[in-house]
């Protein structure tokens, strides 16, 4: 019977260890959940990045580059 008692004691020890770990995980989840909003659910926060306005010269360069890309694409399409 001593082997059976030892096994039971070992299982109880593992159960207690797992229970303590679950309590720690629940506490961590609760702490992280309250960071999102008041009801405890996590919420993703989107930040809006402000863009610097482009100068007229920069817009012209971009437009010219895009027109060149389209012309190259159309020329390749015609040759096929």
Jmol script that loads the backbone (N, CA, C; Angstrom):
load data "model"
ATOM      1  N   UNK A   1       0.803  -1.200   0.000  1.00  0.00           N
ATOM      2  CA  UNK A   1       0.000   0.000   0.000  1.00  0.00           C
ATOM      3  C   UNK A   1       0.847   1.266   0.000  1.00  0.00           C
ATOM      4  N   UNK A   2       2.085   1.159   0.428  1.00  0.00           N
ATOM      5  CA  UNK A   2       2.909   2.353   0.511  1.00  0.00           C
ATOM      6  C   UNK A   2       3.189   2.939  -0.871  1.00  0.00           C
ATOM      7  N   UNK A   3       3.308   2.088  -1.891  1.00  0.00           N
ATOM      8  CA  UNK A   3       3.520   2.598  -3.250  1.00  0.00           C
ATOM      9  C   UNK A   3       2.296   3.367  -3.726  1.00  0.00           C
ATOM     10  N   UNK A   4       1.133   2.835  -3.418  1.00  0.00           N
ATOM     11  CA  UNK A   4      -0.108   3.502  -3.812  1.00  0.00           C
ATOM     12  C   UNK A   4      -0.253   4.836  -3.083  1.00  0.00           C
ATOM     13  N   UNK A   5       0.095   4.860  -1.807  1.00  0.00           N
ATOM     14  CA  UNK A   5       0.044   6.114  -1.038  1.00  0.00           C
ATOM     15  C   UNK A   5       1.009   7.148  -1.603  1.00  0.00           C
ATOM     16  N   UNK A   6       2.174   6.696  -2.009  1.00  0.00           N
ATOM     17  CA  UNK A   6       3.170   7.610  -2.581  1.00  0.00           C
ATOM     18  C   UNK A   6       2.668   8.190  -3.904  1.00  0.00           C
ATOM     19  N   UNK A   7       2.025   7.357  -4.708  1.00  0.00           N
ATOM     20  CA  UNK A   7       1.494   7.816  -5.992  1.00  0.00           C
ATOM     21  C   UNK A   7       0.381   8.835  -5.766  1.00  0.00           C
ATOM     22  N   UNK A   8      -0.492   8.545  -4.823  1.00  0.00           N
ATOM     23  CA  UNK A   8      -1.593   9.471  -4.515  1.00  0.00           C
ATOM     24  C   UNK A   8      -1.032  10.795  -4.022  1.00  0.00           C
ATOM     25  N   UNK A   9      -0.035  10.740  -3.155  1.00  0.00           N
ATOM     26  CA  UNK A   9       0.578  11.965  -2.639  1.00  0.00           C
ATOM     27  C   UNK A   9       1.231  12.762  -3.770  1.00  0.00           C
ATOM     28  N   UNK A  10       1.882  12.074  -4.679  1.00  0.00           N
ATOM     29  CA  UNK A  10       2.525  12.741  -5.814  1.00  0.00           C
ATOM     30  C   UNK A  10       1.483  13.407  -6.712  1.00  0.00           C
ATOM     31  N   UNK A  11       0.379  12.726  -6.957  1.00  0.00           N
ATOM     32  CA  UNK A  11      -0.686  13.305  -7.773  1.00  0.00           C
ATOM     33  C   UNK A  11      -1.295  14.532  -7.107  1.00  0.00           C
ATOM     34  N   UNK A  12      -1.466  14.487  -5.790  1.00  0.00           N
ATOM     35  CA  UNK A  12      -1.999  15.648  -5.067  1.00  0.00           C
ATOM     36  C   UNK A  12      -1.046  16.834  -5.171  1.00  0.00           C
ATOM     37  N   UNK A  13       0.247  16.551  -5.075  1.00  0.00           N
ATOM     38  CA  UNK A  13       1.245  17.615  -5.198  1.00  0.00           C
ATOM     39  C   UNK A  13       1.193  18.251  -6.588  1.00  0.00           C
ATOM     40  N   UNK A  14       1.084  17.432  -7.610  1.00  0.00           N
ATOM     41  CA  UNK A  14       0.998  17.951  -8.982  1.00  0.00           C
ATOM     42  C   UNK A  14      -0.280  18.744  -9.178  1.00  0.00           C
ATOM     43  N   UNK A  15      -1.386  18.260  -8.578  1.00  0.00           N
ATOM     44  CA  UNK A  15      -2.652  18.984  -8.696  1.00  0.00           C
ATOM     45  C   UNK A  15      -2.545  20.355  -8.050  1.00  0.00           C
ATOM     46  N   UNK A  16      -1.948  20.424  -6.856  1.00  0.00           N
ATOM     47  CA  UNK A  16      -1.799  21.702  -6.165  1.00  0.00           C
ATOM     48  C   UNK A  16      -0.921  22.662  -6.960  1.00  0.00           C
ATOM     49  N   UNK A  17       0.147  22.131  -7.549  1.00  0.00           N
ATOM     50  CA  UNK A  17       1.050  22.956  -8.357  1.00  0.00           C
ATOM     51  C   UNK A  17       0.313  23.508  -9.585  1.00  0.00           C
ATOM     52  N   UNK A  18      -0.470  22.655 -10.232  1.00  0.00           N
ATOM     53  CA  UNK A  18      -1.216  23.091 -11.407  1.00  0.00           C
ATOM     54  C   UNK A  18      -2.283  24.118 -11.022  1.00  0.00           C
ATOM     55  N   UNK A  19      -2.895  23.942  -9.863  1.00  0.00           N
ATOM     56  CA  UNK A  19      -3.919  24.880  -9.412  1.00  0.00           C
ATOM     57  C   UNK A  19      -3.303  26.250  -9.142  1.00  0.00           C
ATOM     58  N   UNK A  20      -2.125  26.282  -8.513  1.00  0.00           N
ATOM     59  CA  UNK A  20      -1.444  27.554  -8.266  1.00  0.00           C
ATOM     60  C   UNK A  20      -1.060  28.230  -9.579  1.00  0.00           C
ATOM     61  N   UNK A  21      -0.622  27.450 -10.548  1.00  0.00           N
ATOM     62  CA  UNK A  21      -0.258  28.006 -11.857  1.00  0.00           C
ATOM     63  C   UNK A  21      -1.484  28.605 -12.546  1.00  0.00           C
ATOM     64  N   UNK A  22      -2.615  27.932 -12.443  1.00  0.00           N
ATOM     65  CA  UNK A  22      -3.855  28.457 -13.034  1.00  0.00           C
ATOM     66  C   UNK A  22      -4.259  29.768 -12.369  1.00  0.00           C
ATOM     67  N   UNK A  23      -4.091  29.858 -11.055  1.00  0.00           N
ATOM     68  CA  UNK A  23      -4.403  31.100 -10.355  1.00  0.00           C
ATOM     69  C   UNK A  23      -3.511  32.238 -10.841  1.00  0.00           C
ATOM     70  N   UNK A  24      -2.221  31.944 -11.049  1.00  0.00           N
ATOM     71  CA  UNK A  24      -1.302  32.972 -11.560  1.00  0.00           C
ATOM     72  C   UNK A  24      -1.681  33.399 -12.976  1.00  0.00           C
ATOM     73  N   UNK A  25      -2.045  32.417 -13.811  1.00  0.00           N
ATOM     74  CA  UNK A  25      -2.439  32.753 -15.183  1.00  0.00           C
ATOM     75  C   UNK A  25      -3.717  33.581 -15.201  1.00  0.00           C
ATOM     76  N   UNK A  26      -4.677  33.221 -14.360  1.00  0.00           N
ATOM     77  CA  UNK A  26      -5.919  33.990 -14.288  1.00  0.00           C
ATOM     78  C   UNK A  26      -5.666  35.417 -13.818  1.00  0.00           C
ATOM     79  N   UNK A  27      -4.763  35.579 -12.861  1.00  0.00           N
ATOM     80  CA  UNK A  27      -4.428  36.918 -12.390  1.00  0.00           C
ATOM     81  C   UNK A  27      -3.764  37.733 -13.494  1.00  0.00           C
ATOM     82  N   UNK A  28      -2.889  37.100 -14.264  1.00  0.00           N
ATOM     83  CA  UNK A  28      -2.228  37.799 -15.363  1.00  0.00           C
ATOM     84  C   UNK A  28      -3.234  38.204 -16.432  1.00  0.00           C
ATOM     85  N   UNK A  29      -4.154  37.292 -16.761  1.00  0.00           N
ATOM     86  CA  UNK A  29      -5.180  37.613 -17.752  1.00  0.00           C
ATOM     87  C   UNK A  29      -6.077  38.740 -17.270  1.00  0.00           C
ATOM     88  N   UNK A  30      -6.422  38.731 -16.015  1.00  0.00           N
ATOM     89  CA  UNK A  30      -7.257  39.786 -15.470  1.00  0.00           C
ATOM     90  C   UNK A  30      -6.535  41.127 -15.531  1.00  0.00           C
ATOM     91  N   UNK A  31      -5.252  41.133 -15.195  1.00  0.00           N
ATOM     92  CA  UNK A  31      -4.477  42.371 -15.238  1.00  0.00           C
ATOM     93  C   UNK A  31      -4.361  42.890 -16.658  1.00  0.00           C
ATOM     94  N   UNK A  32      -4.100  42.000 -17.597  1.00  0.00           N
ATOM     95  CA  UNK A  32      -3.976  42.435 -18.997  1.00  0.00           C
ATOM     96  C   UNK A  32      -5.325  42.825 -19.578  1.00  0.00           C
ATOM     97  N   UNK A  33      -6.368  42.161 -19.161  1.00  0.00           N
ATOM     98  CA  UNK A  33      -7.701  42.464 -19.682  1.00  0.00           C
ATOM     99  C   UNK A  33      -8.171  43.838 -19.282  1.00  0.00           C
ATOM    100  N   UNK A  34      -7.801  44.296 -18.105  1.00  0.00           N
ATOM    101  CA  UNK A  34      -8.246  45.611 -17.668  1.00  0.00           C
ATOM    102  C   UNK A  34      -7.476  46.728 -18.347  1.00  0.00           C
ATOM    103  N   UNK A  35      -6.395  46.403 -19.038  1.00  0.00           N
ATOM    104  CA  UNK A  35      -5.667  47.438 -19.769  1.00  0.00           C
ATOM    105  C   UNK A  35      -6.430  47.880 -21.006  1.00  0.00           C
ATOM    106  N   UNK A  36      -7.217  46.977 -21.601  1.00  0.00           N
ATOM    107  CA  UNK A  36      -7.925  47.297 -22.834  1.00  0.00           C
ATOM    108  C   UNK A  36      -9.056  48.280 -22.613  1.00  0.00           C
ATOM    109  N   UNK A  37      -9.996  47.926 -21.752  1.00  0.00           N
ATOM    110  CA  UNK A  37     -11.095  48.825 -21.417  1.00  0.00           C
ATOM    111  C   UNK A  37     -11.721  48.378 -20.112  1.00  0.00           C
ATOM    112  N   UNK A  38     -12.822  48.947 -19.746  1.00  0.00           N
ATOM    113  CA  UNK A  38     -13.370  48.731 -18.408  1.00  0.00           C
ATOM    114  C   UNK A  38     -14.025  47.367 -18.214  1.00  0.00           C
ATOM    115  N   UNK A  39     -14.564  46.742 -19.262  1.00  0.00           N
ATOM    116  CA  UNK A  39     -15.241  45.471 -19.042  1.00  0.00           C
ATOM    117  C   UNK A  39     -14.295  44.274 -19.119  1.00  0.00           C
ATOM    118  N   UNK A  40     -12.993  44.507 -19.207  1.00  0.00           N
ATOM    119  CA  UNK A  40     -12.031  43.426 -19.105  1.00  0.00           C
ATOM    120  C   UNK A  40     -11.653  42.766 -20.417  1.00  0.00           C
ATOM    121  N   UNK A  41     -12.168  43.214 -21.547  1.00  0.00           N
ATOM    122  CA  UNK A  41     -11.789  42.625 -22.824  1.00  0.00           C
ATOM    123  C   UNK A  41     -10.694  43.468 -23.455  1.00  0.00           C
ATOM    124  N   UNK A  42      -9.839  42.812 -24.196  1.00  0.00           N
ATOM    125  CA  UNK A  42      -8.754  43.531 -24.849  1.00  0.00           C
ATOM    126  C   UNK A  42      -9.278  44.271 -26.059  1.00  0.00           C
ATOM    127  N   UNK A  43      -8.702  45.435 -26.312  1.00  0.00           N
ATOM    128  CA  UNK A  43      -9.107  46.244 -27.441  1.00  0.00           C
ATOM    129  C   UNK A  43      -7.859  46.740 -28.140  1.00  0.00           C
ATOM    130  N   UNK A  44      -7.844  46.618 -29.443  1.00  0.00           N
ATOM    131  CA  UNK A  44      -6.705  47.084 -30.228  1.00  0.00           C
ATOM    132  C   UNK A  44      -6.862  48.583 -30.472  1.00  0.00           C
ATOM    133  N   UNK A  45      -5.815  49.301 -30.209  1.00  0.00           N
ATOM    134  CA  UNK A  45      -5.842  50.748 -30.380  1.00  0.00           C
ATOM    135  C   UNK A  45      -5.111  51.089 -31.666  1.00  0.00           C
ATOM    136  N   UNK A  46      -5.789  51.811 -32.535  1.00  0.00           N
ATOM    137  CA  UNK A  46      -5.162  52.243 -33.784  1.00  0.00           C
ATOM    138  C   UNK A  46      -4.691  53.674 -33.621  1.00  0.00           C
ATOM    139  N   UNK A  47      -3.455  53.897 -33.977  1.00  0.00           N
ATOM    140  CA  UNK A  47      -2.932  55.249 -33.929  1.00  0.00           C
ATOM    141  C   UNK A  47      -2.935  55.812 -35.342  1.00  0.00           C
ATOM    142  N   UNK A  48      -3.322  57.034 -35.457  1.00  0.00           N
ATOM    143  CA  UNK A  48      -3.366  57.689 -36.747  1.00  0.00           C
ATOM    144  C   UNK A  48      -2.067  58.464 -36.922  1.00  0.00           C
ATOM    145  N   UNK A  49      -1.373  58.146 -37.997  1.00  0.00           N
ATOM    146  CA  UNK A  49      -0.127  58.845 -38.253  1.00  0.00           C
ATOM    147  C   UNK A  49      -0.409  59.993 -39.208  1.00  0.00           C
ATOM    148  N   UNK A  50       0.087  61.158 -38.850  1.00  0.00           N
ATOM    149  CA  UNK A  50      -0.097  62.316 -39.707  1.00  0.00           C
ATOM    150  C   UNK A  50       0.945  62.285 -40.820  1.00  0.00           C
ATOM    151  N   UNK A  51       0.505  62.580 -42.022  1.00  0.00           N
ATOM    152  CA  UNK A  51       1.434  62.636 -43.147  1.00  0.00           C
ATOM    153  C   UNK A  51       1.810  64.079 -43.420  1.00  0.00           C
ATOM    154  N   UNK A  52       3.039  64.229 -43.845  1.00  0.00           N
ATOM    155  CA  UNK A  52       3.473  65.560 -44.217  1.00  0.00           C
ATOM    156  C   UNK A  52       2.918  65.858 -45.606  1.00  0.00           C
ATOM    157  N   UNK A  53       2.480  67.065 -45.847  1.00  0.00           N
ATOM    158  CA  UNK A  53       1.950  67.389 -47.171  1.00  0.00           C
ATOM    159  C   UNK A  53       3.070  67.392 -48.212  1.00  0.00           C
ATOM    160  N   UNK A  54       2.730  66.916 -49.410  1.00  0.00           N
ATOM    161  CA  UNK A  54       3.706  66.895 -50.497  1.00  0.00           C
ATOM    162  C   UNK A  54       3.692  68.226 -51.230  1.00  0.00           C
ATOM    163  N   UNK A  55       4.846  68.629 -51.666  1.00  0.00           N
ATOM    164  CA  UNK A  55       4.926  69.850 -52.455  1.00  0.00           C
ATOM    165  C   UNK A  55       4.391  69.564 -53.859  1.00  0.00           C
ATOM    166  N   UNK A  56       4.097  70.617 -54.582  1.00  0.00           N
ATOM    167  CA  UNK A  56       3.595  70.472 -55.945  1.00  0.00           C
ATOM    168  C   UNK A  56       4.631  69.790 -56.827  1.00  0.00           C
ATOM    169  N   UNK A  57       5.895  70.096 -56.625  1.00  0.00           N
ATOM    170  CA  UNK A  57       6.965  69.495 -57.417  1.00  0.00           C
ATOM    171  C   UNK A  57       7.045  67.993 -57.148  1.00  0.00           C
ATOM    172  N   UNK A  58       6.898  67.605 -55.895  1.00  0.00           N
ATOM    173  CA  UNK A  58       6.942  66.185 -55.551  1.00  0.00           C
ATOM    174  C   UNK A  58       5.761  65.441 -56.168  1.00  0.00           C
ATOM    175  N   UNK A  59       4.575  66.060 -56.125  1.00  0.00           N
ATOM    176  CA  UNK A  59       3.405  65.423 -56.747  1.00  0.00           C
ATOM    177  C   UNK A  59       3.597  65.268 -58.243  1.00  0.00           C
ATOM    178  N   UNK A  60       4.216  66.249 -58.893  1.00  0.00           N
ATOM    179  CA  UNK A  60       4.474  66.153 -60.336  1.00  0.00           C
ATOM    180  C   UNK A  60       5.450  65.026 -60.640  1.00  0.00           C
ATOM    181  N   UNK A  61       6.498  64.878 -59.833  1.00  0.00           N
ATOM    182  CA  UNK A  61       7.466  63.804 -60.041  1.00  0.00           C
ATOM    183  C   UNK A  61       6.806  62.437 -59.876  1.00  0.00           C
ATOM    184  N   UNK A  62       5.971  62.313 -58.861  1.00  0.00           N
ATOM    185  CA  UNK A  62       5.280  61.039 -58.620  1.00  0.00           C
ATOM    186  C   UNK A  62       4.335  60.729 -59.775  1.00  0.00           C
ATOM    187  N   UNK A  63       3.601  61.736 -60.229  1.00  0.00           N
ATOM    188  CA  UNK A  63       2.677  61.521 -61.336  1.00  0.00           C
ATOM    189  C   UNK A  63       3.422  61.132 -62.614  1.00  0.00           C
ATOM    190  N   UNK A  64       4.567  61.779 -62.868  1.00  0.00           N
ATOM    191  CA  UNK A  64       5.352  61.452 -64.055  1.00  0.00           C
ATOM    192  C   UNK A  64       5.894  60.028 -63.977  1.00  0.00           C
ATOM    193  N   UNK A  65       6.331  59.631 -62.793  1.00  0.00           N
ATOM    194  CA  UNK A  65       6.840  58.269 -62.626  1.00  0.00           C
ATOM    195  C   UNK A  65       5.731  57.246 -62.837  1.00  0.00           C
ATOM    196  N   UNK A  66       4.535  57.556 -62.349  1.00  0.00           N
ATOM    197  CA  UNK A  66       3.409  56.631 -62.537  1.00  0.00           C
ATOM    198  C   UNK A  66       3.012  56.546 -64.004  1.00  0.00           C
ATOM    199  N   UNK A  67       3.002  57.681 -64.690  1.00  0.00           N
ATOM    200  CA  UNK A  67       2.692  57.659 -66.127  1.00  0.00           C
ATOM    201  C   UNK A  67       3.721  56.832 -66.883  1.00  0.00           C
ATOM    202  N   UNK A  68       5.001  56.943 -66.494  1.00  0.00           N
ATOM    203  CA  UNK A  68       6.053  56.151 -67.140  1.00  0.00           C
ATOM    204  C   UNK A  68       5.832  54.656 -66.880  1.00  0.00           C
ATOM    205  N   UNK A  69       5.436  54.299 -65.664  1.00  0.00           N
ATOM    206  CA  UNK A  69       5.168  52.886 -65.361  1.00  0.00           C
ATOM    207  C   UNK A  69       4.009  52.364 -66.196  1.00  0.00           C
ATOM    208  N   UNK A  70       2.947  53.156 -66.293  1.00  0.00           N
ATOM    209  CA  UNK A  70       1.796  52.730 -67.099  1.00  0.00           C
ATOM    210  C   UNK A  70       2.174  52.605 -68.575  1.00  0.00           C
ATOM    211  N   UNK A  71       2.978  53.537 -69.079  1.00  0.00           N
ATOM    212  CA  UNK A  71       3.396  53.475 -70.481  1.00  0.00           C
ATOM    213  C   UNK A  71       4.232  52.221 -70.728  1.00  0.00           C
ATOM    214  N   UNK A  72       5.122  51.901 -69.812  1.00  0.00           N
ATOM    215  CA  UNK A  72       5.941  50.708 -69.947  1.00  0.00           C
ATOM    216  C   UNK A  72       5.067  49.453 -69.924  1.00  0.00           C
ATOM    217  N   UNK A  73       4.087  49.411 -69.034  1.00  0.00           N
ATOM    218  CA  UNK A  73       3.189  48.265 -68.928  1.00  0.00           C
ATOM    219  C   UNK A  73       2.350  48.115 -70.195  1.00  0.00           C
ATOM    220  N   UNK A  74       1.838  49.240 -70.696  1.00  0.00           N
ATOM    221  CA  UNK A  74       1.012  49.183 -71.910  1.00  0.00           C
ATOM    222  C   UNK A  74       1.840  48.764 -73.111  1.00  0.00           C
ATOM    223  N   UNK A  75       3.080  49.242 -73.204  1.00  0.00           N
ATOM    224  CA  UNK A  75       3.945  48.866 -74.325  1.00  0.00           C
ATOM    225  C   UNK A  75       4.254  47.367 -74.281  1.00  0.00           C
ATOM    226  N   UNK A  76       4.495  46.846 -73.095  1.00  0.00           N
ATOM    227  CA  UNK A  76       4.760  45.401 -72.964  1.00  0.00           C
ATOM    228  C   UNK A  76       3.528  44.598 -73.308  1.00  0.00           C
ATOM    229  N   UNK A  77       2.381  45.113 -72.984  1.00  0.00           N
ATOM    230  CA  UNK A  77       1.113  44.397 -73.271  1.00  0.00           C
ATOM    231  C   UNK A  77       0.837  44.372 -74.762  1.00  0.00           C
ATOM    232  N   UNK A  78       1.154  45.472 -75.461  1.00  0.00           N
ATOM    233  CA  UNK A  78       0.919  45.542 -76.914  1.00  0.00           C
ATOM    234  C   UNK A  78       1.855  44.607 -77.679  1.00  0.00           C
ATOM    235  N   UNK A  79       3.091  44.471 -77.183  1.00  0.00           N
ATOM    236  CA  UNK A  79       4.070  43.652 -77.900  1.00  0.00           C
ATOM    237  C   UNK A  79       3.757  42.162 -77.800  1.00  0.00           C
ATOM    238  N   UNK A  80       2.978  41.740 -76.811  1.00  0.00           N
ATOM    239  CA  UNK A  80       2.634  40.320 -76.652  1.00  0.00           C
ATOM    240  C   UNK A  80       1.505  39.947 -77.503  1.00  0.00           C
TER     241      UNK A  80
END
end "model"
wireframe off; spacefill off
backbone 0.3
color backbone group
